[in-house]
Amino acid sequence: MTPFESSRQQFPRGFTIIGTGRLGSSLALRLHSKGYQIRSLYNRSLESCERIASLTETEIFGTFPARPADLGDVVFLCLPDDQIAAFAKKMGVVKDGPAWVHTSGATPADVLLPLAPDGSGIASMHPVQTFTSRNRDSAFNQCFVTLQGDPELCVPLKKVVQAIGGRPLMVDSRQKTAIHLAAVYVCNYMAPLFAASQDLLDDHGLEVRARDLFGPMVRQALDGLLNHPPAEVLTGPVLRGDTGTVDRHLQVLAGSPKWDHLYRALGKATLELAQTLENRNHAADDEMMKRFSGA
């Protein structure tokens, strides 16, 4: 029996999705494309809800569940972190109700306890992925999806994840938060680095976009990072112990305290990574660290 067949037997009434933003709409479309029933959809914006309902052949939709009978066997709460607890309190315990699953990366499953005080039938299912309108059809392909909460619910959810093309990863609440934090480093924090790069170009009269100028370099660096340990793909003045170049960089940044602080913090982290490599010149590393420490 395939993961799809097994999980469909487990959840014969299908799924409800509350929140049809980027993640919620992608999840609804993916589940539908794999043969699962989307029993109902809800969203603050009815227009968004109607559009996804038409694409998933879902007849029950609205802004908030009106009747428990309209809910599927599992309700996915694809809501912003700060709205999950408020929804759980508003909804309260539903007698003989569905399982409840939120999709937040940072919030543990126990935020759903107002829906199930004994902790049964609640879980978190978080795709470690960025969802956009451009990757809606492929976002779940080989994407890790963390599962945390009631084990009796997480086991069949694991089969759902496999059926939609994901890679399930069972975690506890601390591991779940650690994964979300780690994702912030490698994904979210790239944007301010590009912003800093663009600001420096603009400040020096260079009419070129950072993404165009550095795109080939970034792609090459990313390819290296996806295939080798971070220390092995280091390049640049910190790795070489080139204090002269770093001094010139800091002179340029003298009038930009925000970017100077970022440069020093990242420089220190880069140096500490470089020091894990063999045959380092410790005296040169000490001189470099003085630059980043403001000594």
Summary of the structure (lengths in Angstrom):
residues: 295
radius of gyration: 24.0
end to end distance: 65.4
largest distance: 71.5
contacts: 872
relative contact order: 0.08
helix: 55%
strand: 12%
